[in-house]
Amino acid sequence: MTPKSYDAVIIGAGHNGLACAIHLAKNGWKVGVFEAKSEAGGAVKTRELTLPGFRHDVCAMNLSMFAGSPFMKQHGEALSRHGLAFAPAEHCFATAFPDATWFGISKNLDETLGRMGEMDRASFQLMLQKFGDEAPLIFGILGNQMPSFASAKLIYGAWRKHGTAWLLGLLKFLLSSPRSWLDQHFESAKVKTTLAAWGM
């Protein structure tokens, strides 16, 4: 078929391109998806890149936002029938360093804290506590169109609940660079390097 045969042409069969194609097709569009590589999936791949049997997520290290997305709620059953499955990891994130050491985050908080110095342990626990307060607003905004009435309602509700100072503090946090925020709150260069990916 030629491009003129389609209502929409999607270049790249990564998970965003495929999600877009599914959404359009469900709404009656004739969609063509074109991918240069031999398999679909984009960054969502696991490969043995270093040692035999040691598998790495190539790019997409965390699909929790996709797993909890409105798209997944709408299409999750069909995607599961076609083989989609999420593989939760006990030891979720790690960074390896040239001196043959590493730092990582585990689901078990005590294990994670045991890898940190005293100052970093306190900062990490405070970060988790603050994130619990701020996550509903942050993920609510990420899950809505901007600007929209739903987003404005979320922000207004957070302001009513927490006040102006809290909202301004969150805005300052969201606008700060990962490096400057991490330098203010953490001591270990290895902890900061690992957490920088989250900030970005």
C-alpha positions as CSV (number, residue, x, y, z in Angstrom):
1,M,0.0,0.0,0.0
2,T,1.1,3.6,-0.6
3,P,1.1,6.3,2.0
4,K,-2.0,7.8,0.3
5,S,-3.9,4.6,1.3
6,Y,-3.7,5.5,5.0
7,D,-5.4,8.1,7.1
8,A,-2.2,8.2,9.3
9,V,1.3,7.0,8.9
10,I,3.3,6.2,12.1
11,I,7.1,6.2,11.7
12,G,8.6,3.9,14.3
13,A,7.1,0.9,16.1
14,G,8.2,1.8,19.6
15,H,5.6,1.6,22.4
16,N,4.5,5.2,21.9
17,G,4.1,4.7,18.1
18,L,2.2,1.5,18.6
19,A,-0.1,3.0,21.3
20,C,-0.9,5.9,18.9
21,A,-1.6,3.5,16.1
22,I,-3.9,1.4,18.3
23,H,-5.8,4.4,19.5
24,L,-6.3,5.7,15.9
25,A,-7.3,2.3,14.6
26,K,-9.9,1.8,17.3
27,N,-11.4,5.1,16.2
28,G,-11.8,3.9,12.6
29,W,-8.6,5.3,11.0
30,K,-6.6,3.3,8.5
31,V,-3.1,3.3,10.0
32,G,0.3,2.3,8.6
33,V,3.2,1.7,11.0
34,F,6.7,1.6,9.5
35,E,9.7,0.4,11.4
36,A,13.3,0.3,10.2
37,K,14.4,-2.4,12.7
38,S,13.6,-6.1,12.4
39,E,11.3,-6.1,15.4
40,A,8.9,-3.7,17.1
41,G,9.2,-2.4,20.6
42,G,11.7,0.5,20.3
43,A,13.5,1.1,23.5
44,V,11.5,-1.6,25.4
45,K,14.0,-4.5,25.0
46,T,16.0,-6.8,27.2
47,R,19.3,-8.0,26.0
48,E,22.4,-9.9,27.2
49,L,24.9,-7.1,26.6
50,T,27.8,-7.8,29.0
51,L,28.0,-11.3,30.4
52,P,26.1,-14.5,29.4
53,G,22.8,-14.8,31.3
54,F,23.1,-11.2,32.6
55,R,20.2,-9.3,31.1
56,H,19.8,-5.5,30.7
57,D,16.9,-3.2,29.9
58,V,18.4,-1.5,26.9
59,C,16.7,1.9,27.3
60,A,13.3,1.8,29.0
61,M,14.2,0.9,32.6
62,N,10.8,1.7,34.1
63,L,7.4,1.3,32.5
64,S,5.4,1.9,35.7
65,M,3.8,5.0,34.2
66,F,2.8,3.1,31.1
67,A,1.5,0.2,33.3
68,G,-0.7,2.7,35.2
69,S,-1.8,4.8,32.2
70,P,-5.3,5.4,30.9
71,F,-4.1,3.7,27.7
72,M,-3.3,0.5,29.6
73,K,-6.6,0.6,31.4
74,Q,-8.4,0.8,28.1
75,H,-6.3,-1.8,26.1
76,G,-4.6,-3.8,28.8
77,E,-6.7,-7.0,28.4
78,A,-6.1,-7.1,24.7
79,L,-2.4,-6.4,25.0
80,S,-2.1,-9.2,27.6
81,R,-3.8,-11.6,25.2
82,H,-1.1,-10.7,22.7
83,G,1.8,-11.4,25.1
84,L,2.3,-8.2,27.0
85,A,3.6,-8.8,30.5
86,F,5.5,-6.7,33.1
87,A,8.5,-8.2,34.9
88,P,8.8,-6.6,38.3
89,A,12.3,-6.6,39.8
90,E,13.3,-6.9,43.5
91,H,16.4,-4.8,42.8
92,C,15.0,-2.2,40.5
93,F,17.8,0.2,39.5
94,A,21.6,0.2,39.7
95,T,24.6,2.1,38.4
96,A,27.9,0.4,37.9
97,F,31.1,2.5,38.2
98,P,34.5,2.2,36.6
99,D,36.1,1.3,40.0
100,A,34.0,-2.0,39.9
101,T,31.6,-0.7,42.6
102,W,27.9,-0.1,42.2
103,F,25.0,1.6,43.9
104,G,21.4,0.5,43.5
105,I,17.8,0.9,44.6
106,S,15.9,-2.1,45.9
107,K,12.2,-2.6,46.8
108,N,13.3,-3.3,50.3
109,L,14.0,0.2,51.9
110,D,16.4,-1.2,54.5
111,E,18.6,-2.7,51.8
112,T,18.7,0.6,49.9
113,L,19.4,2.6,53.0
114,G,22.2,0.2,54.1
115,R,24.1,1.2,51.0
116,M,24.2,4.9,52.0
117,G,26.0,7.1,54.4
118,E,24.1,8.7,57.3
119,M,23.4,12.1,55.6
120,D,22.2,10.4,52.4
121,R,20.0,8.0,54.4
122,A,18.2,10.9,56.0
123,S,17.8,12.8,52.7
124,F,16.5,9.7,50.9
125,Q,13.9,9.0,53.6
126,L,12.7,12.7,53.5
127,M,12.6,12.5,49.7
128,L,10.3,9.4,49.9
129,Q,8.1,11.1,52.4
130,K,7.7,14.2,50.3
131,F,7.2,12.2,47.2
132,G,4.3,10.4,48.9
133,D,2.7,13.9,49.4
134,E,3.4,15.2,46.0
135,A,3.0,12.2,43.8
136,P,-0.8,12.4,43.4
137,L,-0.5,15.9,42.0
138,I,2.6,15.2,39.8
139,F,1.2,12.0,38.3
140,G,-2.3,13.5,38.0
141,I,-0.9,16.3,35.9
142,L,1.2,13.9,33.8
143,G,-1.9,11.8,33.1
144,N,-4.0,14.8,31.9
145,Q,-3.8,17.2,29.0
146,M,-2.2,20.5,29.6
147,P,-3.8,22.9,29.8
148,S,-7.1,21.4,30.8
149,F,-9.9,21.8,33.3
150,A,-8.9,18.5,34.9
151,S,-5.3,19.7,35.5
152,A,-6.5,23.1,36.8
153,K,-8.9,21.2,39.2
154,L,-6.0,19.0,40.4
155,I,-3.7,22.1,41.1
156,Y,-6.6,24.0,42.8
157,G,-7.3,20.9,45.0
158,A,-3.6,20.6,46.0
159,W,-3.4,24.3,46.8
160,R,-6.5,24.1,49.0
161,K,-5.1,21.1,50.8
162,H,-1.5,22.1,51.2
163,G,-1.4,25.9,50.8
164,T,0.5,28.4,48.7
165,A,4.0,27.8,50.3
166,W,3.8,24.0,49.5
167,L,2.7,24.6,45.9
168,L,5.5,27.2,45.3
169,G,8.0,24.7,46.9
170,L,6.8,22.0,44.5
171,L,7.1,24.3,41.6
172,K,10.6,25.3,42.6
173,F,11.5,21.6,42.8
174,L,10.0,20.8,39.4
175,L,11.9,23.7,37.8
176,S,15.3,23.0,39.4
177,S,17.9,20.9,37.6
178,P,18.6,17.4,38.9
179,R,22.2,18.3,39.5
180,S,21.6,21.3,41.6
181,W,18.8,19.6,43.7
182,L,21.0,16.5,44.2
183,D,24.0,18.6,45.2
184,Q,21.9,20.3,47.8
185,H,20.5,17.1,49.4
186,F,23.0,14.3,48.9
187,E,26.7,13.7,49.7
188,S,27.8,10.6,47.8
189,A,28.6,11.1,44.1
190,K,27.5,7.6,43.4
191,V,24.1,8.1,45.0
192,K,23.7,11.3,43.0
193,T,24.7,9.7,39.8
194,T,22.1,6.9,40.3
195,L,19.3,9.3,41.3
196,A,20.0,11.7,38.4
197,A,18.2,9.5,35.9
198,W,15.0,9.9,38.0
199,G,15.4,13.6,38.1
200,M,15.7,13.8,34.3
